[in-house]
Amino acid sequence: MAATASPGAGGMDGKPRTSPKSVKFLFGGLAGLSAGLLRQATYTTTRLGIYTVLFERLTGADGTPPGFLLKAVIGMTAGATGAFVGTPAEVALIRMTADGRLPADQRRGYKNVFNALVRIVREEGVLTLWRGCVPTMARAVVVNAAQLASYSQSKQFLLDSGYFSDNILCHFCASMISGLVTTAASMPVDIVKTRIQNMRMIDGKPEYRNGLDVLVKVVRYEGFFSLWKGFTPYYARLGPHTVLTFIFLEQMNKAYKRLFLSG
């Protein structure tokens, strides 16, 4: 007996058809693209710019770089400032990416990030753009203290070893070390952030009282090393991102100094 094609496998002519769900998934993933780009343009440029300026200002007259603790403080300052500047774009990003999962009558239907920002201000007030600013800044403080300070320290160590010169290979190796340190430092913070955002109400009370309560309960019931569960895929994502960020930053700094400060 000849096999008959099921309706879900294709059309009447036997050719495969793209389901509406597939189309929705494909283009739904681009819903927050403009907001994601604006977040990077505000948060990333601000934190890297502030860190570079403060690092150069605090470098000694003889070229001695700041110590590691001072680098960490500079990174914390840069991260907190960048997070504050980037929070409006992040609020828009979260809303735009979540919109497709809401019931049709509850969707906001933002056209792009600028439409989202204007409507949020008009409908909910300007302060809504900085909703969740404090935990966002707290996470950025930890991440940037680890990422920026560890990169500068790793680069300095590699140059002082005598085996590296100030080139892309040195930047790549320092970036990979920085990504490793950042992953180790930021995963517990991300777990706290995620658990609080997704916590349930138990007998009318929230599952966790605060971030410290999350850490205590995770360590007690799931084990200390569960704070770094999924370390490898997290590093696989963060490592290349860190490498590209610092390599492009170093090349742009060199180009700027060559074109504008060389004479």
Disulfide bonds with the S-S distance in Angstrom:
none
